[in-house]
Amino acid sequence: METSSPISMVRNSLGALSHLCHGKLSPNLAVVARALETLLPCGVVQPLLQLLADSPNTKIKNEACLCPDEAAERAIAADIKIALPYGLLKVCYISMLCEKGSQEDMITAEGPERSDDTGCWLSRRLNEIGFSPGQYDVTYLNLAQGDALPDLGEFDSFVLGGTLIATASWKRGDKGRPWQRPLREWLLRQRQTGKPLLGICGAHQAMTVVLGGEVTRRPGGVAAGSLPVKLTLAGLHHSLFEGVSAERGDAPAFNFFNQEEVSQLPEDAVVLATTEDSPAVAIDYGGGWLSVQFHPEASHSSFQHWVDEGIIRPPSPELAYCPLASGRILLANFLAKSVQVLQSMESNVQ
């Protein structure tokens, strides 16, 4: 019996998919990749898609998407509403990534996306799944480089970023750097407003400590790479992870780099996700507060740049940083959740 070539396998699968979709299948690799996973063995899809894209005879086009789930992401984005009825959602992104003039700062500035404030990472991730700047308004501040913490009345929603600063610590009783010290009071005041806040990496740890939890050094050493996460029952039904699909085996995956972790939850906080050796990598604290240990805002190319330049150690090959869809979908979900929280707050006032 003749053995099918990889390209013919994909073409045959596309034909089957086209039949399933009533002949309306778009000739775009991004559109069909996720569906192909239902027709081909696990681990076969990506190599076959690449072979198909590289074939001079194929009419299937690879539109230079960042990941094969772009079409599915855009479909998700079309259903996510991030504009308030009375105007644009005003978001404040607070960077803590690098201190000005530090080695981390200079190396990051030379990277493919620069820093999270100068490179506007949040906007980039949202634009990648189809949002336009006209649907939201983001202001970028850099706390680690001298900007003051924002006025709580000026914004609807807040994202507090992580940090590459090795000596930064959010352990209870640690005063931290001078620019970190006003953060505790600001977080407590921000929580009183009820406005949504997403904390990332170091901010995940800071929010936990402010509410009475504990952060300790990871027993297993540094977590690095595009790592799979396991959603808890609460996480599986949480809006933050809606539309997020498997990208490492049968699990969602996100970009990690951290040497400390949340080891004890604050009272009433709920774990949404764990990893093989970390008990709380996504948390819902109630009151509009959410946080994640991983980096949904940073691309794999930024992480790989840090690896190449010696800022962070290389992950194991099987967990190497790679393009992921999950981060940008999670960020869009957070902004959608922000709109819901703000609308609920306004209804209660009325």
C-alpha positions as CSV (number, residue, x, y, z in Angstrom):
1,M,0.0,0.0,0.0
2,E,1.3,3.5,-0.9
3,T,2.4,5.6,2.0
4,S,0.9,9.1,2.1
5,S,3.4,12.0,2.0
6,P,3.2,14.6,4.8
7,I,1.9,17.2,2.4
8,S,-0.8,14.9,1.0
9,M,-1.8,14.0,4.6
10,V,-2.4,17.7,5.3
11,R,-4.2,18.2,2.0
12,N,-6.4,15.3,2.6
13,S,-7.1,16.6,6.1
14,L,-7.9,20.0,4.6
15,G,-10.3,18.4,2.2
16,A,-12.0,16.7,5.1
17,L,-12.2,20.0,7.0
18,S,-13.5,21.8,4.0
19,H,-16.3,19.2,3.7
20,L,-17.0,19.6,7.4
21,C,-17.1,23.4,7.0
22,H,-19.4,23.2,4.0
23,G,-16.7,24.3,1.6
24,K,-16.1,27.6,3.3
25,L,-12.6,26.9,4.6
26,S,-10.2,29.8,4.2
27,P,-6.8,28.9,2.6
28,N,-4.9,30.1,5.6
29,L,-2.7,28.0,7.8
30,A,-3.8,30.0,10.8
31,V,-7.4,29.2,10.2
32,V,-7.0,25.4,9.9
33,A,-4.3,24.5,12.3
34,R,-6.5,24.1,15.4
35,A,-9.0,22.1,13.5
36,L,-6.3,19.9,12.1
37,E,-5.5,18.8,15.6
38,T,-8.8,16.9,15.6
39,L,-7.9,15.0,12.5
40,L,-4.2,14.2,12.9
41,P,-2.1,12.5,15.6
42,C,-0.8,14.6,18.4
43,G,2.5,16.3,17.6
44,V,2.1,15.9,13.8
45,V,0.2,19.1,13.0
46,Q,3.0,21.7,13.3
47,P,5.7,19.9,11.2
48,L,3.1,19.1,8.5
49,L,1.9,22.6,8.4
50,Q,5.4,23.9,7.9
51,L,6.1,21.4,5.2
52,L,2.9,22.5,3.5
53,A,3.8,26.2,3.8
54,D,7.2,25.5,2.3
55,S,6.0,23.5,-0.6
56,P,6.2,25.5,-3.9
57,N,3.1,23.7,-5.2
58,T,0.8,24.5,-2.4
59,K,-1.8,27.2,-2.5
60,I,-2.2,27.3,1.2
61,K,-0.8,30.5,2.5
62,N,1.1,31.2,5.8
63,E,0.3,34.8,6.5
64,A,3.3,35.2,8.9
65,C,1.0,34.9,11.9
66,L,2.7,34.7,15.2
67,C,1.1,31.4,16.0
68,P,-1.2,28.9,14.2
69,D,-4.2,30.0,16.3
70,E,-4.5,33.5,15.0
71,A,-7.8,33.0,13.3
72,A,-9.3,31.3,16.3
73,E,-8.0,34.2,18.5
74,R,-9.5,36.8,16.2
75,A,-12.8,34.9,16.4
76,I,-12.5,35.1,20.2
77,A,-11.6,38.8,20.1
78,A,-14.7,39.5,18.0
79,D,-16.8,38.3,20.9
80,I,-14.8,40.2,23.6
81,K,-16.2,43.6,24.4
82,I,-13.6,45.9,26.0
83,A,-15.3,49.3,25.4
84,L,-17.5,50.9,28.0
85,P,-20.9,52.3,26.9
86,Y,-19.8,55.8,27.8
87,G,-16.4,55.8,26.2
88,L,-13.1,54.0,25.8
89,L,-11.8,51.8,28.7
90,K,-9.0,53.7,30.2
91,V,-6.2,51.3,31.3
92,C,-3.0,52.1,33.1
93,Y,0.0,49.8,32.6
94,I,2.6,50.2,35.4
95,S,6.0,48.9,34.5
96,M,8.5,47.7,37.1
97,L,10.7,45.8,34.6
98,C,14.1,47.5,34.8
99,E,15.7,50.3,36.6
100,K,17.1,53.0,34.3
101,G,20.7,52.5,33.2
102,S,20.8,49.0,34.6
103,Q,22.3,46.1,32.5
104,E,18.7,44.7,32.2
105,D,17.4,48.0,30.9
106,M,20.2,48.5,28.3
107,I,19.8,44.9,27.0
108,T,16.1,45.0,27.0
109,A,16.1,48.3,25.0
110,E,18.1,46.5,22.3
111,G,15.6,43.6,22.1
112,P,12.9,43.0,19.5
113,E,10.2,44.7,21.4
114,R,12.1,46.9,23.8
115,S,10.7,47.3,27.3
116,D,7.1,46.8,28.4
117,D,6.4,50.6,28.5
118,T,8.5,51.8,25.6
119,G,7.5,48.7,23.5
120,C,3.8,49.0,24.6
121,W,3.5,45.2,25.1
122,L,-0.1,45.3,26.3
123,S,-1.2,47.1,23.1
124,R,0.9,44.8,20.9
125,R,-0.7,41.7,22.4
126,L,-4.2,43.1,22.0
127,N,-3.6,44.3,18.5
128,E,-2.3,40.8,17.5
129,I,-5.7,39.3,18.1
130,G,-7.6,42.0,16.2
131,F,-8.3,44.9,18.6
132,S,-7.7,48.4,17.4
133,P,-6.4,51.3,19.6
134,G,-9.8,52.9,19.1
135,Q,-11.3,50.2,21.3
136,Y,-9.3,51.1,24.4
137,D,-6.9,53.7,25.8
138,V,-3.6,52.6,27.5
139,T,-1.3,54.9,29.5
140,Y,2.2,53.5,30.2
141,L,4.1,54.5,33.4
142,N,7.4,53.2,34.6
143,L,7.6,52.9,38.4
144,A,11.1,51.5,38.3
145,Q,12.4,54.4,36.3
146,G,11.0,57.3,38.4
147,D,7.3,57.7,37.3
148,A,4.9,58.2,40.2
149,L,2.1,55.8,40.8
150,P,-1.1,56.8,39.0
151,D,-4.0,58.7,40.3
152,L,-6.7,56.1,41.0
153,G,-9.4,58.4,39.7
154,E,-7.9,58.8,36.3
155,F,-8.2,55.2,35.1
156,D,-10.8,52.4,34.9
157,S,-8.5,49.4,35.1
158,F,-4.8,48.7,36.0
159,V,-2.1,46.3,35.0
160,L,0.9,46.1,37.3
161,G,3.9,44.4,35.5
162,G,6.7,42.2,36.7
163,T,10.4,42.9,37.1
164,L,13.8,41.6,36.0
165,I,15.5,43.1,39.0
166,A,17.2,40.2,40.8
167,T,17.2,41.8,44.2
168,A,13.6,42.8,44.1
169,S,11.6,40.9,46.8
170,W,8.1,41.0,47.9
171,K,8.6,38.9,51.0
172,R,6.8,40.2,54.1
173,G,9.0,42.7,56.0
174,D,11.3,43.3,53.1
175,K,11.3,47.1,52.3
176,G,12.6,46.6,48.8
177,R,14.0,49.3,46.6
178,P,13.0,52.9,47.2
179,W,10.6,53.0,44.2
180,Q,8.9,49.9,45.6
181,R,8.1,51.3,49.0
182,P,5.0,53.4,48.1
183,L,3.5,50.5,46.3
184,R,2.1,48.8,49.3
185,E,0.0,51.8,50.3
186,W,-1.1,52.4,46.7
187,L,-2.2,48.8,46.4
188,L,-4.3,49.0,49.5
189,R,-5.9,52.2,48.3
190,Q,-6.5,50.8,44.9
191,R,-8.2,47.8,46.3
192,Q,-10.7,50.0,48.1
193,T,-11.8,51.5,44.8
194,G,-13.0,48.1,43.6
195,K,-11.5,48.8,40.2
196,P,-9.9,45.9,38.4
197,L,-6.2,45.1,38.8
198,L,-4.1,42.4,37.0
199,G,-0.8,41.7,38.6
200,I,2.0,40.0,36.7
201,C,5.0,38.0,38.1
202,G,6.5,40.3,40.8
203,A,3.1,42.1,41.1
204,H,1.5,38.7,41.6
205,Q,3.7,38.3,44.6
206,A,3.3,41.8,45.8
207,M,-0.5,41.6,45.8
208,T,-0.3,38.4,47.8
209,V,1.9,39.8,50.4
210,V,-0.1,43.0,50.8
211,L,-3.2,40.9,51.6
212,G,-1.4,38.7,54.1
213,G,0.0,35.8,52.0
214,E,3.5,34.5,51.8
215,V,6.2,34.5,49.1
216,T,9.2,32.2,49.4
217,R,12.1,31.0,47.2
218,R,11.1,28.2,44.9
219,P,12.4,24.8,46.3
220,G,12.8,23.6,42.7
221,G,15.0,26.6,41.6
222,V,14.2,29.1,38.9
223,A,11.1,28.5,36.7
224,A,12.0,29.3,33.1
225,G,10.4,28.6,29.7
226,S,7.1,28.3,28.1
227,L,5.6,26.1,30.8
228,P,2.3,24.2,30.9
229,V,-0.1,25.1,33.6
230,K,-2.9,23.1,35.1
231,L,-6.2,24.9,35.6
232,T,-8.0,24.2,38.9
233,L,-11.8,23.6,38.9
234,A,-12.2,27.4,39.6
235,G,-9.8,28.2,36.8
236,L,-11.6,26.0,34.3
237,H,-14.8,28.1,34.8
238,H,-13.1,31.5,35.2
239,S,-13.5,34.2,32.6
240,L,-9.7,34.9,32.7
241,F,-9.0,31.6,31.0
242,E,-12.0,31.6,28.6
243,G,-10.8,30.6,25.1
244,V,-7.3,29.6,26.3
245,S,-6.4,26.3,24.7
246,A,-3.7,23.6,25.0
247,E,-0.3,24.6,23.7
248,R,2.0,22.3,25.6
249,G,0.7,18.8,25.2
250,D,-2.8,18.8,26.6
251,A,-2.3,22.0,28.8
252,P,-2.3,25.7,28.3
253,A,1.1,27.3,28.4
254,F,2.6,30.7,29.4
255,N,6.0,32.3,29.5
256,F,7.7,32.0,33.0
257,F,10.8,33.4,34.6
258,N,10.8,33.5,38.4
259,Q,12.8,32.3,41.4
260,E,10.2,33.1,44.1
261,E,6.6,32.0,44.3
262,V,3.4,32.4,46.3
263,S,3.6,29.7,48.9
264,Q,0.6,30.7,51.2
265,L,-2.6,32.4,50.0
266,P,-4.2,35.4,51.5
267,E,-7.5,34.8,53.2
268,D,-10.4,34.1,50.7
269,A,-8.1,34.0,47.7
270,V,-8.8,31.3,45.1
271,V,-6.1,29.5,43.1
272,L,-7.0,29.4,39.4
273,A,-3.9,27.6,38.1
274,T,-0.8,25.6,39.2
275,T,2.2,24.1,37.6
276,E,4.0,20.9,38.3
277,D,5.9,22.4,41.2
278,S,4.2,25.7,42.0
279,P,0.9,25.8,44.0
280,A,-0.5,29.1,42.9
281,V,0.4,30.7,39.5
282,A,-2.9,32.4,39.0
283,I,-5.1,33.8,41.8
284,D,-8.5,35.5,42.1
285,Y,-8.5,37.6,45.3
286,G,-12.1,38.9,44.8
287,G,-12.8,42.6,44.6
288,G,-11.6,42.9,41.0
289,W,-8.1,41.7,41.8
290,L,-6.4,39.0,39.7
291,S,-2.8,38.0,39.4
292,V,-0.6,35.6,37.5
293,Q,3.0,34.5,38.1
294,F,3.7,34.1,34.4
295,H,4.0,36.8,31.7
296,P,1.0,37.1,29.3
297,E,2.3,40.4,28.1
298,A,5.8,39.4,27.0
299,S,6.5,37.7,23.7
300,H,8.7,34.6,23.4
301,S,11.1,36.7,21.3
302,S,11.7,39.1,24.3
303,F,12.4,36.1,26.6
304,Q,14.7,34.5,24.0
305,H,16.6,37.9,23.7
306,W,17.2,37.8,27.5
307,V,18.4,34.2,27.2
308,D,20.8,35.1,24.4
309,E,22.2,38.0,26.3
310,G,22.6,36.1,29.6
311,I,20.0,37.9,31.6
312,I,18.1,34.7,32.3
313,R,19.3,31.1,32.1
314,P,18.1,29.0,29.2
315,P,15.2,26.7,29.9
316,S,15.4,23.0,29.1
317,P,15.0,22.3,25.3
318,E,11.6,20.8,25.7
319,L,10.3,23.9,27.5
320,A,12.1,26.5,25.3
321,Y,10.3,29.8,24.8
322,C,8.0,29.6,21.8
323,P,5.1,31.5,20.3
324,L,2.0,31.2,22.4
325,A,-1.6,32.4,22.0
326,S,-2.6,32.1,25.6
327,G,-1.1,35.3,26.9
328,R,-2.9,37.7,24.6
329,I,-6.2,36.0,25.0
330,L,-5.9,36.2,28.8
331,L,-5.1,39.9,28.6
332,A,-8.2,40.5,26.5
333,N,-10.3,38.5,28.9
334,F,-9.0,40.6,31.8
335,L,-10.1,43.8,30.0
336,A,-13.5,42.3,29.2
337,K,-13.8,41.4,32.9
338,S,-12.8,44.9,33.7
339,V,-15.8,46.2,31.7
340,Q,-18.1,43.9,33.5
341,V,-16.8,44.9,36.9
342,L,-17.1,48.6,36.1
343,Q,-20.6,48.3,34.7
344,S,-21.6,46.4,37.9
345,M,-20.1,49.1,40.0
346,E,-22.0,51.8,38.1
347,S,-25.3,49.9,38.4
348,N,-24.8,49.6,42.2
349,V,-24.2,53.4,42.4
350,Q,-27.4,54.1,40.5
